[in-house]
Amino acid sequence: MDRIPPEVYSEIVTALAEEKNIQLALYSTVSHQFCVAVEQQTFKRLVLTTHDLPRFREIFSGANTRRRGFLRQVFLRFVLPNEAPNPCCQAGRVIDRNADSQAFTESVDILFNILSDLRKRCSAVPPPLYLGFVNATRQSDPPHPNYSRCSRERGKHDEEDQICAKVGRGHYDFLPTAAKTLPTLTDVTEFYFGGRDELEDLGRKWIGLVLRKFQALEILTLNEEDRVEWGRKMRGDLREGLENSIRQLQLSSLKVLTLTIRSNRLGEESLTPPDLLYSQSNHDGEEKSSTTLLAHLSALPKLTTLQLNGPLVITPHMFSSLPPAAFPALKYFHLDFAPETADGDWFFQHDDASFGQLPDPDLDSDYVSSDDEIDDKEEAEEGEEIDNDDDDDSLAVPPEKKSLPYPSKYPNDDGPVSQLRRAFFHFRTLPSHATFGPLLLAAAEMAKNARCLRKFVMRVRHGLDLAEESNIKYVQPNMKRTFLIMLLRPGELCSDLQLKLPFDEEKYKEQNRMWWRVGDGWRPNNDVLQAWKEAVGEDGTVGFLGESKIEKEKKFAARTELFLGDPDLV
């Protein structure tokens, strides 16, 4: 058996690992070669919980340090302290955020010390490590936690109570005092943050405190949340915290950054969006200018790919503060952004010429929500008798309870807010020159100056999920909001956009070109169009994709669109 190449043992064990009910440990006793192959398969990818960390340290101790040569990926699922048992819903949960911060900090500290010590004990340089923070749970969680409905009799807490409770609890975070002793990890080259389950309530300061310890980080993936119902203050604070944390990072070796901020859409488009740049710390009540995250990222010397998903809520001046030498190594740029702006405006307006006057959302019953649940107070005002057979008065909704403010009607309310009592009212389909103008002009300048750029994509999205993206209900038939621009260098293709362009592959693949999909009733101003022509280059092609030539693929449940025909060249 000594004559058999190690690769053969590895292939055998890999095939065995794919079979069900196979215990690989039994094969490790067959021979030394099989033992090595089994360990290589077993320790290649480890998924741990907080409680597994002592065992993790033990299996790599002493002579077992050699197993580090097999280790490629470590994923950690945090276990936070238990909460009060059997909460009725989100509003009934009793959570100690100080204890959560302490538990999260201790888990990170233990993991980092284990990895640092293991690196020091390795006689040879170990392979690069992919580290992931997947999610966080609690041992007290039910098997399938669902806090969307109150389980108490008559539903003591409604959905707005749950919103208030979630916002009121705030966030936990990594403790700054522990950052001073947190060891540096030189072998972590890729980091993933899932942001799921209880990690949704983790603040943003940890990013600056923890990620600075990765000196050789090349690939970074961050997933965060941004919910309308949190209100302006919490959303603004988290936004500012994220920017400040990332600006603390040197990231001199970073090559790929994927930042996803999962956000839900505003339902009412007839009023003003929240101004997320207003700072509570500004006691003069004036608007605080946003510290731009993009300006910091533009100075990273090795960054080749920047993927910004969500969609992100941005300002029209997102690209305006970039220096001429921004993004010296950038090849691929992708931005998904929301139809509203972060400074309280819209990128779109109503298309009066195509759709005429809008219905009044406050008068037209088609657009006012008919809630199944009505406050006891509202029933009393209508003279209806309130049925209350319960002896426990604490189960009744207090008569003084007021509904949360609606975010668009009260855009400057600090929150929390609620969209539950009104149906969505979508009608903004025509791009606005006032807000798109500065955004597109500065973006064109960036694309022109980024000398290594191969592909530049910007598009408006309404949700991260494709189903959410395609299920928007507008107030009138045939309304559709679309905005997509792509700049492609020779050899690059339109991919991963749920849009196929056969003409591009057939005729323009080896050219510099730019395609606009902005609807049939709108074109950018001449200065914007000229700026992008300069970004494409003198020998480049610029064209518009007419909506009448776009069809959905006819496969079952297909979400991909197909452009049939040729673009309108300019």
Solvent accessible surface area in square Angstrom, and as a share of the most:
residue,aa,sasa,rsa
1,M,119,0.53
2,D,117,0.61
3,R,237,0.86
4,I,66,0.33
5,P,69,0.43
6,P,103,0.64
7,E,110,0.49
8,V,60,0.35
9,Y,3,0.01
10,S,34,0.22
11,E,123,0.55
12,I,74,0.37
13,V,1,0.00
14,T,52,0.30
15,A,56,0.43
16,L,35,0.18
17,A,40,0.31
18,E,137,0.62
19,E,107,0.48
20,K,180,0.76
21,N,154,0.79
22,I,63,0.32
23,Q,123,0.55
24,L,29,0.15
25,A,72,0.56
26,L,117,0.58
27,Y,68,0.26
28,S,28,0.18
29,T,118,0.69
30,V,84,0.49
31,S,26,0.16
32,H,138,0.62
33,Q,49,0.22
34,F,22,0.09
35,C,36,0.22
36,V,49,0.28
37,A,5,0.04
38,V,8,0.05
39,E,13,0.06
40,Q,73,0.32
41,Q,45,0.20
42,T,61,0.36
43,F,19,0.08
44,K,87,0.37
45,R,134,0.49
46,L,22,0.11
47,V,65,0.37
48,L,17,0.08
49,T,44,0.25
50,T,27,0.16
51,H,109,0.49
52,D,53,0.28
53,L,1,0.00
54,P,90,0.56
55,R,139,0.51
56,F,1,0.01
57,R,106,0.39
58,E,100,0.45
59,I,24,0.12
60,F,1,0.01
61,S,49,0.32
62,G,60,0.58
63,A,92,0.71
64,N,42,0.22
65,T,18,0.10
66,R,129,0.47
67,R,38,0.14
68,R,2,0.01
69,G,35,0.34
70,F,37,0.15
71,L,0,0.00
72,R,101,0.37
73,Q,53,0.24
74,V,0,0.00
75,F,20,0.08
76,L,0,0.00
77,R,92,0.34
78,F,2,0.01
79,V,24,0.14
80,L,5,0.02
81,P,47,0.29
82,N,92,0.47
83,E,16,0.07
84,A,39,0.30
85,P,109,0.69
86,N,142,0.73
87,P,29,0.18
88,C,12,0.07
89,C,0,0.00
90,Q,30,0.13
91,A,23,0.18
92,G,20,0.19
93,R,21,0.08
94,V,101,0.58
95,I,25,0.13
96,D,84,0.43
97,R,29,0.11
98,N,126,0.64
99,A,31,0.24
100,D,1,0.00
101,S,12,0.07
102,Q,84,0.37
103,A,22,0.17
104,F,1,0.00
105,T,6,0.03
106,E,84,0.38
107,S,3,0.02
108,V,0,0.00
109,D,41,0.21
110,I,69,0.35
111,L,0,0.00
112,F,0,0.00
113,N,60,0.31
114,I,5,0.03
115,L,3,0.01
116,S,12,0.08
117,D,59,0.31
118,L,1,0.00
119,R,70,0.26
120,K,159,0.67
121,R,92,0.34
122,C,22,0.13
123,S,125,0.81
124,A,73,0.56
125,V,126,0.72
126,P,12,0.08
127,P,28,0.17
128,P,84,0.53
129,L,2,0.01
130,Y,50,0.19
131,L,0,0.00
132,G,0,0.00
133,F,0,0.00
134,V,31,0.18
135,N,14,0.07
136,A,0,0.00
137,T,50,0.29
138,R,9,0.03
139,Q,127,0.56
140,S,40,0.26
141,D,35,0.18
142,P,56,0.35
143,P,125,0.79
144,H,164,0.73
145,P,71,0.45
146,N,112,0.58
147,Y,34,0.13
148,S,66,0.42
149,R,189,0.69
150,C,21,0.12
151,S,93,0.60
152,R,103,0.38
153,E,111,0.50
154,R,117,0.43
155,G,27,0.26
156,K,57,0.24
157,H,33,0.15
158,D,27,0.14
159,E,99,0.45
160,E,5,0.02
161,D,33,0.17
162,Q,15,0.07
163,I,28,0.14
164,C,51,0.31
165,A,23,0.18
166,K,53,0.22
167,V,23,0.13
168,G,66,0.64
169,R,40,0.15
170,G,21,0.21
171,H,54,0.24
172,Y,3,0.01
173,D,23,0.12
174,F,2,0.01
175,L,56,0.28
176,P,80,0.50
177,T,110,0.64
178,A,22,0.17
179,A,9,0.07
180,K,178,0.76
181,T,107,0.62
182,L,5,0.02
183,P,26,0.16
184,T,52,0.30
185,L,2,0.01
186,T,70,0.40
187,D,13,0.07
188,V,0,0.00
189,T,28,0.16
190,E,44,0.20
191,F,0,0.00
192,Y,65,0.25
193,F,1,0.00
194,G,2,0.02
195,G,2,0.01
196,R,118,0.43
197,D,80,0.41
198,E,15,0.07
199,L,1,0.01
200,E,53,0.24
201,D,11,0.06
202,L,3,0.01
203,G,5,0.05
204,R,14,0.05
205,K,133,0.57
206,W,0,0.00
207,I,0,0.00
208,G,0,0.00
209,L,25,0.12
210,V,0,0.00
211,L,1,0.01
212,R,112,0.41
213,K,29,0.12
214,F,10,0.04
215,Q,121,0.54
216,A,32,0.25
217,L,1,0.01
218,E,59,0.27
219,I,58,0.29
220,L,1,0.01
221,T,30,0.18
222,L,0,0.00
223,N,21,0.11
224,E,9,0.04
225,E,15,0.07
226,D,19,0.10
227,R,80,0.29
228,V,2,0.01
229,E,38,0.17
230,W,13,0.04
231,G,3,0.03
232,R,22,0.08
233,K,87,0.37
234,M,28,0.12
235,R,10,0.04
236,G,8,0.08
237,D,66,0.34
238,L,18,0.09
239,R,55,0.20
240,E,57,0.26
241,G,18,0.17
242,L,6,0.03
243,E,16,0.07
244,N,57,0.29
245,S,2,0.01
246,I,1,0.00
247,R,113,0.41
248,Q,89,0.40
249,L,2,0.01
250,Q,149,0.66
251,L,16,0.08
252,S,64,0.41
253,S,23,0.15
254,L,0,0.00
255,K,85,0.36
256,V,41,0.23
257,L,1,0.00
258,T,32,0.18
259,L,1,0.00
260,T,8,0.05
261,I,25,0.13
262,R,22,0.08
263,S,12,0.07
264,N,30,0.15
265,R,35,0.13
266,L,4,0.02
267,G,0,0.00
268,E,1,0.01
269,E,2,0.01
270,S,42,0.27
271,L,71,0.35
272,T,67,0.39
273,P,2,0.01
274,P,11,0.07
275,D,24,0.12
276,L,8,0.04
277,L,22,0.11
278,Y,57,0.22
279,S,10,0.07
280,Q,75,0.33
281,S,82,0.53
282,N,39,0.20
283,H,171,0.76
284,D,117,0.60
285,G,44,0.42
286,E,113,0.51
287,E,102,0.46
288,K,70,0.30
289,S,94,0.60
290,S,44,0.28
291,T,49,0.28
292,T,37,0.22
293,L,23,0.12
294,L,5,0.03
295,A,28,0.21
296,H,45,0.20
297,L,1,0.00
298,S,1,0.01
299,A,76,0.59
300,L,7,0.03
301,P,73,0.46
302,K,104,0.44
303,L,1,0.01
304,T,35,0.20
305,T,32,0.18
306,L,0,0.00
307,Q,55,0.24
308,L,4,0.02
309,N,21,0.11
310,G,2,0.02
311,P,4,0.03
312,L,18,0.09
313,V,11,0.07
314,I,8,0.04
315,T,16,0.09
316,P,8,0.05
317,H,108,0.48
318,M,27,0.12
319,F,4,0.02
320,S,62,0.40
321,S,64,0.41
322,L,28,0.14
323,P,67,0.42
324,P,107,0.67
325,A,78,0.61
326,A,6,0.05
327,F,1,0.01
328,P,36,0.23
329,A,22,0.17
330,L,0,0.00
331,K,87,0.37
332,Y,78,0.30
333,F,3,0.01
334,H,19,0.09
335,L,0,0.00
336,D,8,0.04
337,F,0,0.00
338,A,4,0.03
339,P,5,0.03
340,E,9,0.04
341,T,1,0.00
342,A,0,0.00
343,D,43,0.22
344,G,18,0.18
345,D,68,0.35
346,W,14,0.05
347,F,0,0.00
348,F,1,0.00
349,Q,78,0.35
350,H,22,0.10
351,D,17,0.09
352,D,96,0.50
353,A,106,0.82
354,S,73,0.47
355,F,47,0.19
356,G,35,0.33
357,Q,170,0.75
358,L,43,0.21
359,P,34,0.21
360,D,63,0.33
361,P,17,0.10
362,D,92,0.48
363,L,147,0.73
364,D,46,0.24
365,S,94,0.61
366,D,112,0.58
367,Y,39,0.15
368,V,64,0.37
369,S,33,0.21
370,S,104,0.67
371,D,50,0.26
372,D,147,0.76
373,E,108,0.48
374,I,85,0.43
375,D,17,0.09
376,D,23,0.12
377,K,78,0.33
378,E,64,0.29
379,E,43,0.19
380,A,56,0.43
381,E,126,0.56
382,E,115,0.52
383,G,66,0.64
384,E,92,0.41
385,E,167,0.75
386,I,65,0.33
387,D,99,0.51
388,N,66,0.34
389,D,122,0.63
390,D,26,0.13
391,D,145,0.75
392,D,74,0.38
393,D,110,0.57
394,S,60,0.39
395,L,28,0.14
396,A,25,0.19
397,V,33,0.19
398,P,68,0.43
399,P,97,0.61
400,E,124,0.56
401,K,35,0.15
402,K,159,0.68
403,S,46,0.30
404,L,31,0.15
405,P,36,0.23
406,Y,17,0.06
407,P,2,0.01
408,S,2,0.01
409,K,119,0.50
410,Y,114,0.43
411,P,25,0.16
412,N,92,0.47
413,D,54,0.28
414,D,49,0.25
415,G,28,0.27
416,P,27,0.17
417,V,4,0.03
418,S,4,0.03
419,Q,26,0.12
420,L,69,0.34
421,R,66,0.24
422,R,49,0.18
423,A,39,0.30
424,F,79,0.33
425,F,2,0.01
426,H,2,0.01
427,F,8,0.03
428,R,38,0.14
429,T,15,0.09
430,L,32,0.16
431,P,2,0.01
432,S,12,0.07
433,H,78,0.35
434,A,84,0.65
435,T,8,0.05
436,F,1,0.00
437,G,11,0.10
438,P,42,0.26
439,L,0,0.00
440,L,1,0.01
441,L,66,0.33
442,A,18,0.14
443,A,0,0.00
444,A,1,0.01
445,E,86,0.39
446,M,8,0.04
447,A,0,0.00
448,K,86,0.37
449,N,50,0.25
450,A,4,0.03
451,R,186,0.68
452,C,49,0.29
453,L,5,0.03
454,R,77,0.28
455,K,26,0.11
456,F,1,0.00
457,V,2,0.01
458,M,0,0.00
459,R,25,0.09
460,V,8,0.05
461,R,27,0.10
462,H,7,0.03
463,G,1,0.01
464,L,81,0.40
465,D,80,0.42
466,L,64,0.32
467,A,33,0.25
468,E,57,0.26
469,E,35,0.16
470,S,56,0.36
471,N,95,0.49
472,I,23,0.12
473,K,167,0.71
474,Y,43,0.16
475,V,12,0.07
476,Q,47,0.21
477,P,112,0.70
478,N,145,0.74
479,M,12,0.05
480,K,100,0.42
481,R,10,0.04
482,T,19,0.11
483,F,4,0.02
484,L,11,0.06
485,I,0,0.00
486,M,1,0.00
487,L,0,0.00
488,L,0,0.00
489,R,38,0.14
490,P,47,0.30
491,G,38,0.36
492,E,30,0.13
493,L,56,0.28
494,C,19,0.11
495,S,54,0.35
496,D,126,0.65
497,L,10,0.05
498,Q,56,0.25
499,L,7,0.04
500,K,94,0.40
501,L,7,0.03
502,P,50,0.31
503,F,7,0.03
504,D,1,0.00
505,E,101,0.45
506,E,135,0.61
507,K,109,0.46
508,Y,29,0.11
509,K,74,0.32
510,E,123,0.55
511,Q,70,0.31
512,N,28,0.14
513,R,0,0.00
514,M,1,0.00
515,W,0,0.00
516,W,0,0.00
517,R,15,0.05
518,V,4,0.02
519,G,17,0.16
520,D,89,0.46
521,G,63,0.61
522,W,15,0.05
523,R,95,0.35
524,P,10,0.06
525,N,69,0.35
526,N,130,0.67
527,D,80,0.41
528,V,4,0.02
529,L,28,0.14
530,Q,93,0.41
531,A,22,0.17
532,W,0,0.00
533,K,67,0.29
534,E,90,0.40
535,A,4,0.03
536,V,3,0.01
537,G,28,0.27
538,E,190,0.85
539,D,110,0.57
540,G,25,0.24
541,T,21,0.12
542,V,7,0.04
543,G,0,0.00
544,F,4,0.01
545,L,3,0.02
546,G,9,0.09
547,E,39,0.17
548,S,102,0.66
549,K,70,0.30
550,I,22,0.11
551,E,85,0.38
552,K,121,0.51
553,E,34,0.15
554,K,188,0.80
555,K,145,0.62
556,F,201,0.84
557,A,79,0.61
558,A,29,0.22
559,R,111,0.41
560,T,31,0.18
561,E,27,0.12
562,L,46,0.23
563,F,1,0.00
564,L,79,0.39
565,G,44,0.42
566,D,66,0.34
567,P,11,0.07
568,D,72,0.37
569,L,96,0.48
570,V,83,0.48
